[in-house]
Amino acid sequence: MYRSHDCGSLRNSDIGKEVTLAGWVQKSRDKGFVVWVDLRDRYGISQLVFDEERTDPALIKKAQQLGREFVIQAKGTVIERESKNPKIPTGDIEILVSELTVLSESKTPPFTIEDETDGGEELRMKYRYLDIRRNPVRENLVFRSRVAMEVRNFLASKDFVEVETPVLIKSTPEGARDFVVPSRMNEGQFYALPQSPQTFKQLLMVGGLDKYFQIVKCFRDEDLRADRQPEFTQIDCEMSFVEQEDVLNIFEEMTTHLLKKLKNVELDSFPRMTYQEAMEKYGNDKPDIRFGMEFGDVSAFAKARDFKIFNEAELVVGIAVPGGASMTRKEIDKLIDWVRRPQVGAKGMVYVKCNEDGSYKSSVDKFYSQEDLAQWAEATGAEAGDLICVLSGPADETRAQLSALRMEMAERLGLRKADEFAPLWVVDFPLLEWDEETQRYHAMHHPFTSPKPEDIEKLASDPGNVRANAYDLVLNGNEIGGGSVRIFDKQLQATMFDHLGFTPEEARAQFGFLMDAFEYGAPPHAGLAFGFDRLVSILGGQETIRDFIAFPKNNSGRDVMIDAPSKIDQEQLEELNLKVTMD
């Protein structure tokens, strides 16, 4: 037995006990006549003491040779600590060591194993096994495990069955590039890694399983943003004989359960908003509703004046920044520079200060009267002391730019509080979106999403205005889940494939197995998938999903710890009948 107790459990009530501890040397302090060693494991830190009055000199010398991150075993007696440390739970006691065993020596680590470390992100990712020893990283991984357990417990209580689906599958178009795996036994043919278990969970419904879930790895070979991973985890769910309302209700309940159990937060409601309303009010389909600053369309009050920029714009829209009138001209100029950045793309910004005396001071005073600016204030909900920020241009681009500005101002004003949670369902998405490059429609979600029943007739005459029977769950400005009612009628599915540009032969080649399954009595079914990494990071009060993944990839999709991806040798290539050519 390497230990009788862990390093975080001993208290005053244990004084006098003979104990055995094991762990890593956090640090040591050598005063010559006494040596203190902080011993760390997953559960906490205990202080070991070696002093010349009570400890064998050879044992003291051995303790003096311990380095940081040595793995040791220490046996001794729990005694009261003279200089207590109220910052740690074990701060009232220490262990007077009688026997010391070095289990494993350590090189000096490349960064300090402390809560606040001196290691940069790339260095810590290279030595991730060391980074995991740090409290913040370890606690994040433990929290992730707790979330997974609560999800499983909740879904099991609702009669969901956990089923594993294949990882080596057929390549199917789902919006991103597949990772592909060559087959040695089937020359010239390839598996794909699943972007989601979409078709398999639908087949499970055809199979009569009724309620399925899986916490599952998914893979997408796409360009990486700062907080996107090529492999990610979903809570994947599907239900039979349900409508949209059934799905929303069950996963509202699950989200409420998680917040109560993990954060002790009670949720009052899950408001619902159409996609169109979200775009008009917030400029994106996953708005953060923890704060206001809703968009105000001022086109009617800003056009038909002598200001050419607004007159030529498709949309003139603004937000009211609370307390923003106190910003100096220099600060506002920097804000204008911010919206002009390539990442935002605005050509400029007009501002209006709402003075405390009810008057207005703007950057376009020579074009607009006080009465005009009062109408802007009413449209944006601005009050005395606020700053109205106005952008203009093509409607979709301008809304996206103003959305970025809204989030930036909320961040600067401290309105995005990690301990506040505001869920929102966004519904009634467009079923199809037009792609100018390919000159055809693409599924906004995936090819198996059902149109709203009342919009099915529009598929032939007005496909761009058909609404999807789809829904996204948004939490604090992040999409944490999305799903839809599925098509289960083989004729409607064939019609959908036709609108997406598949010939009958292409549809058969890609999805023949699913269409065949529908020939044998498919039940009405619907589902939802949570982005597990994102859900955990939001519940954990942080923005970065990498902090909650044990071994993440960097922004180039590389695992710098194991140096992957990497080349394979010529023998393996020949076995797979592959040849690598580099331009």
ZICORVEN-V547908 format. One line per field, one symbol per residue. phi: phi as a letter, one per 20 degrees, with the letter a starting at -180 (. if undefined). A space follows every 10 residues. Layout:
BEGIN
phi->???
END
This chain:
BEGIN
phi->.fbebefddf cgfegnfecc dbrdffaccd dnebcdcedc cgeqcceecc cffcdggfff ffffefdgmf ecccdrdfcf efdfcfecfe fecbdeedbc ceeaecffff bfecgddeef ffffffdffe ffffgfffff fffgffffff fffffffdmf decedfeece fcfcocfeed cfdfecgmdc eceffaegff fffffffnfn ccbaecfccc ecfeegcccf cbddedcbcd lcdgfffgff efffffffff fecldeeebc fcbfgfffff ecmbecfedf belffcfdgf ddeldeefgf feefbcbbcd egmfffffgf fffffffffe ggfdnferbe cceeffenec ccecgfdcef fffffffffe mfdgnededc cbqggfffff fffffgffff ffemeeefed ccebedclff fccedffelb ecffdbfdfe fggfdgffge ebffdeeeec bcedclncfd bbaafefcef ffffffgffe nefgfffffe cgfffffffd nefgbbbbce ffgfgffffe mceefgfddf cfeefemdef fdlcfbfdff ffgffeldce cdf
END
